[in-house]
Amino acid sequence: QVQLVESGGGLVQAGGSLRLSCAASGRTFSRDYMNWFRQAPGKEREFVSRINWIGVTWYADSVKGRFTISRDNAKNTVYLQMNSLKPEDTAVYYCAVGQQLGRSDYWGQGTQVTVSS
């Protein structure tokens, strides 16, 4: 019943911007960490950003200053605003939610982000 559905990915030129959304259904994610991960072909999945239930945020060094995570609890949705995109940001981006900092219980299907040079 629980579903996380990412959207907003696409093809963009270097320096451009995209806004990813992850809409959750099946339950209300209140006291949960909401996360973004990404995985490029041939690469391991890596942490991108995280936000807790009161709005404290975490960012990977590679995206700090360019990406902004936010959440709308009324809509049960988490967002990732991605600015100044680089080709190195090309990956499938996954939304994940969990009650523990180091463990995600639910994952979305992913949305493709491709940044051309």
SEMARKE-429493 format. One line per 2 residues: number of its first residue (from 1); for each residue x negated, y, z of C-alpha. Coordinates in steps of 0.05 Angstrom, whole numbers. Layout:
// SEMARKE-429493
NUM	X:Y:Z ~ ...
***
This chain:
// SEMARKE-429493
1	0:0:0 ~ -57:48:16
3	-83:82:-47 ~ -135:135:-60
5	-132:164:-130 ~ -187:209:-156
7	-177:259:-212 ~ -212:318:-243
9	-272:285:-274 ~ -293:297:-345
11	-347:322:-391 ~ -380:389:-376
13	-444:424:-398 ~ -500:437:-350
15	-484:497:-307 ~ -410:485:-310
17	-360:468:-256 ~ -310:414:-240
19	-261:405:-183 ~ -248:334:-162
21	-186:314:-123 ~ -170:252:-83
23	-97:241:-66 ~ -82:190:-12
25	-17:152:-3 ~ 8:95:41
27	-13:127:106 ~ -32:194:134
29	-107:204:143 ~ -110:250:202
31	-167:231:249 ~ -209:204:192
33	-273:221:156 ~ -261:235:83
35	-320:223:38 ~ -346:229:-32
37	-397:180:-60 ~ -425:173:-129
39	-458:119:-171 ~ -495:127:-236
41	-508:68:-283 ~ -565:26:-257
43	-568:65:-192 ~ -546:50:-122
45	-485:85:-94 ~ -504:148:-57
47	-471:193:-7 ~ -450:261:-33
49	-408:296:20 ~ -363:284:80
51	-313:323:120 ~ -282:304:187
53	-213:318:215 ~ -230:386:242
55	-269:410:181 ~ -341:395:198
57	-378:380:134 ~ -439:341:112
59	-476:346:45 ~ -531:308:11
61	-592:351:0 ~ -585:342:-75
63	-518:378:-77 ~ -524:426:-19
65	-508:497:-41 ~ -473:473:-104
67	-417:429:-80 ~ -362:445:-30
69	-317:393:3 ~ -249:411:32
71	-186:377:54 ~ -112:393:55
73	-81:351:110 ~ -10:372:90
75	-23:341:22 ~ -66:284:48
77	-118:305:-3 ~ -192:317:-4
79	-228:360:-57 ~ -298:367:-83
81	-314:433:-118 ~ -376:422:-160
83	-412:483:-187 ~ -478:491:-224
85	-474:420:-248 ~ -536:385:-272
87	-546:324:-316 ~ -570:288:-253
89	-499:295:-226 ~ -472:248:-279
91	-440:189:-244 ~ -374:158:-224
93	-349:194:-163 ~ -312:156:-110
95	-267:180:-54 ~ -271:140:11
97	-236:146:78 ~ -252:115:145
99	-247:124:220 ~ -322:115:232
101	-379:159:208 ~ -417:102:176
103	-360:59:150 ~ -305:72:98
105	-243:29:100 ~ -209:53:36
107	-238:70:-32 ~ -210:101:-95
109	-221:75:-165 ~ -270:130:-183
111	-271:186:-234 ~ -325:196:-286
113	-366:260:-286 ~ -412:271:-344
115	-458:331:-348 ~ -492:344:-414
117	-557:383:-423
***
